[in-house]
Amino acid sequence: MSMTERAEGQTGSWRGFILILIALVVEGFDLQAANFAAPSILEAFDLTRVQIGPLLSASLVGVLFGAVVIGPLGDRYGRRMILIASCLSYGVLSLVAVFATSLMQLIILRFLIGIGLGAVMPNALALAGEFAPRKHLARAVGLVGIGVTFGGVVAGAVAARYLPTHGWQSIFVAGGILPIIICVLLWFGLPESPALKRETLAKPGTSGLRAILSPAYRPRTLAIWGIFTMLLMVVYLLGGWIPMLIKDQGYSDRTAALVATAYHAGGVIGGITASLLLSERYWRILALFAAGAALSLAALSAASWGIVPLTALIVLAGALVTGTQNCINGSTGASYPAEMRASGLGWGLGLGRVGSIIGPLAGSVALMMGLGAPRHFFILPVLPLAIVCLLGLWLARHTGQTTGEKMP
């Protein structure tokens, strides 16, 4: 390969990486769209808070189906085309949702949107791993995943600006236009999958559920599923309950909102930091972040802290929990060879959605069972995080800490 060809290849890889990052920012926007639009939808359709629940859950169920059914198709037919088709589908459906006239229509459309969203992330992460040098594979996959977090921030800014004047439809208009724009950019600017160029895409029987559950990969796959489920349970438990927990400790609504924002800000910092730290010892890095997250949450439950140490501990917890989440994205991508990487990520992300559904419910059950002081709530995620830590250490020992291409 000449120096010119090598330079062009590196330029294409960087362009592809940036476009994938933008695509995941847009995905993060649409994942949060219904959450930010919910108050306006309640008012527009004269609904109760109980009635809005199915709408908020519809996209999560759709994401599960999209991740496990559509996501793995990237191993067979190429990640680029699956990624572009998924962005186009959920963008068009989001624009259709603007014209919904009933809650049931919105629920059905959000479920269908979720299918497209669920197919994006495993293929985006797998493709990002293909563009990275082998030794930086886990780091690249983990780092690009932070785009979803930034997308939630963008959704909040758009909601604050346009919801008061243009209603809930404005969020879905933006959520439709943005993915269609990124779809066009991906079509003209995203390089083809290196695996497709090498004609090494998976052949029938070498990808999908059967492949990742083959005897050689079954133990690591089950451990990875356990980590995804436990971790997303913690992420959604804390994300949904922190504002109410802070308020229940006697602080104002404004203070509760600011502390919750600080938690997410810590998450952005932690996600980037964890991704940059990922190396060939990726599972050990994950175990370290999970253990730190468990300790920070145990400290939160141990005493009634003042506002300054309380905020500091919550920022730390946000950094470590989100850091662990980015570690699992990067580590999973590095744990499978290229021909089954989208399948491994798709099934892990999809089954992890079971944990995301259980998480908020676990908080409700704990309160119904008479959990003590509000601070004691923070002890609930400690056990799942301890399990994540132990599974990470097991994977570090039994996968040899090498990238997927070197593993059996």
Secondary structure, 3 states (H helix, E strand, C coil): CCHHHHHHHHHHHHHHHHHHHHHHHHHHHHHHHHHHHHHHHHHHHCCCHHHHHHHHHHHHHHHHHHHHHHHHHHHHHCHHHHHHHHHHHHHHHHHHHCCCCCHHHHHHHHHHHHHHHHHHHHHHHHHHHHHCCHHHHHHHHHHHCHHHHHHHHHHHHHHHHHHHHHCCHHHHHHHHHHHHHHHHHHHHHCCCCHHHHCCCCCCCCCCHHHHHCCCCCHHHHHHHHHHHHHHHHHHHHHHHHHHHHHHHCCCCHHHHHHHHHHHHHHHHHHHHHHHHHCCCCHHHHHHHHHHHHHHHHHHHHHCCCCHHHHHHHHHHHHHHHHHHHHHHHHHHHHCCCHHHHHHHHHHHHHHHHHHHHHHHHHHHHHHHCCCCCHHHHHHCCHHHHHHHHHHHHHHHHHCCCCCHHHCC
